[in-house]
Amino acid sequence: MPANNVQKEDIIQQQILQAAQQLFQKHGYQKVTMDDVAKAVGKGRSSLYYYYKNKDEVFDAVMDAEISDIIAEITRMVEQATTTEEKLRAFALTKAKLSRKRKTFFDALESGMSSDEISQYAHKKLNIKKKIRKEEIVLLTPVFVQGAKKGATPTLDPKERESIIFVFTSSLRGLQREFMLDNNYTRMEPAIDMLVRMTMLAIEQ
């Protein structure tokens, strides 16, 4: 396929995903149809089936794009930091900020769902969380490896490093849930600073 055709295909797919994302956020996952998405991009429904077999595939693609955007922004902020401690702090603060920013989108997806539909959607959310966790490991592992290569932090056994990443990211998710319950984030940054210091102590002991 010629390069200009490939580029055109990519643009159309981006338009479909942007339209679907906006519709999901406005009406919830359950109420949006393939006809709605087709109308939003100014194409016939049959045209959408060239790119995606059904709404589930569109949804999965929208979620993959969301995850990619989140990880790309976190990676950018982490790479701007210098030390291991600064990189961990950048990771945590950026992830917390983006989670708050996208909360309305993820909440809106459940709008209008019955209890059975919410149960089915819970399985999708679980897959999304698993994807994000895998990406977090890929992002954070080099932070510890590079710190050790520079002599700034001890060299960790792979299993020990994996455990520290697990505890760090799980603790961060726990903090986010706690502050979301009260919808009050004034103590979020000090809590993240403490989590980062505790993680550094675990690395250096």
VENQUIHU-V29860 format. One record per pair of residues at least 12 apart in sequence whose C-alpha atoms are under 10 Angstrom apart, sorted by sequence separation. I is the first residue (numbers start at 1). J is the second residue. If there is no record, write none. Layout:
BEGIN
i: (I,I)
j: (J,J)
END
This chain:
BEGIN
i: (20,33,34,75,77,78,79,109,110,144,175,176,20,23,24,35,74,77,78,145,175,20,23,34,76,77,78,22,34,75,76,20,21,74,75,77,78,145,172,175,176,19,20,23,74,77,141,144,175,19,20,22,34,37,73,74,76,77,18,19,34,74,75,106,172,17,19,20,34,35,71,74,141,144,172,175,16,19,20,33,34,37,73,74,140,141,144,171,15,16,18,19,33,34,73,140,18,32,71,74,172,16,17,34,70,71,74,137,141,171,172,15,16,30,70,73,137,140,15,16,29,169,15,16,29,71,168,70,137,167,168,12,69,70,136,137,140,29,136,168,12,168,16,70,133,137,167,133,136,165,13,16,20,24,164,12,16,66,133,164,21,133,13,20,21,24,164,12,13,20,164,21,17,20,21,9,16,17,20,21,160,161,17,19,63,160,17,18,21,13,16,17,21,91,16,17,14,18,153,156,13,14,17,91,155,156,91,154,155,153,154,14,153,154,88,152,153,87,88,84,87,88,87,84,85,84,85,144,83,84,63,67,71,75,78,82,83,84,63,66,67,70,74,78,84,85,83,84,60,64,67,68,71,75,79,83,84,59,63,67,71,74,75,78,82,60,64,68,72,83,56,60,63,64,67,71,84,85,83,84,83,95,99,92,96,100,28,29,32,92,95,96,99,103,26,28,31,91,95,25,26,28,29,30,31,93,96,97,25,28,29,30,31,88,92,96,100,24,25,27,28,29,30,31,92,95,24,25,26,27,28,29,30,31,22,25,26,27,28,29,30,100,21,24,25,27,28,29,30,23,24,25,26,27,28,100,23,24,25,24,30,21,29,30,97,96,30,97,29,96,96,93,93,96,92,93,89,92,93,92,90,89,92,88,89,92,88,89,91,89,90,86,88,89,85,88,89,87,88,86,85,88,84,85,88,85,85,84)
j: (32,45,46,87,89,90,91,121,122,156,187,188,33,36,37,48,87,90,91,158,188,34,37,48,90,91,92,37,49,90,91,36,37,90,91,93,94,161,188,191,192,36,37,40,91,94,158,161,192,37,38,40,52,55,91,92,94,95,37,38,53,93,94,125,191,37,39,40,54,55,91,94,161,164,192,195,37,40,41,54,55,58,94,95,161,162,165,192,37,38,40,41,55,56,95,162,41,55,94,97,195,40,41,58,94,95,98,161,165,195,196,40,41,55,95,98,162,165,41,42,55,195,42,43,56,98,195,98,165,195,196,41,98,99,165,166,169,59,166,198,43,199,48,102,165,169,199,166,169,199,48,51,55,59,199,48,52,102,169,200,58,170,51,58,59,62,202,51,52,59,203,61,58,61,62,51,58,59,62,63,202,203,60,62,106,203,61,62,65,58,61,62,66,136,62,63,61,65,200,203,61,62,65,139,203,204,140,203,204,203,204,65,204,205,140,204,205,140,143,140,143,144,144,142,143,143,144,203,143,144,124,128,132,136,139,143,144,145,125,128,129,132,136,140,146,147,146,147,124,128,131,132,135,139,143,147,148,124,128,132,136,139,140,143,147,127,131,135,139,150,124,128,131,132,135,139,152,153,152,153,153,169,173,168,172,176,105,106,109,169,172,173,176,180,104,106,109,169,173,104,105,107,108,109,110,172,175,176,105,108,109,110,111,168,172,176,180,105,106,108,109,110,111,112,173,176,106,107,108,109,110,111,112,113,105,108,109,110,111,112,113,183,105,108,109,111,112,113,114,108,109,110,111,112,113,185,109,110,111,111,117,109,117,118,185,185,121,188,121,188,189,188,189,192,189,192,189,192,193,193,192,192,195,192,193,196,193,194,196,195,196,193,195,196,193,196,197,196,197,196,196,199,196,197,200,199,200,200)
END
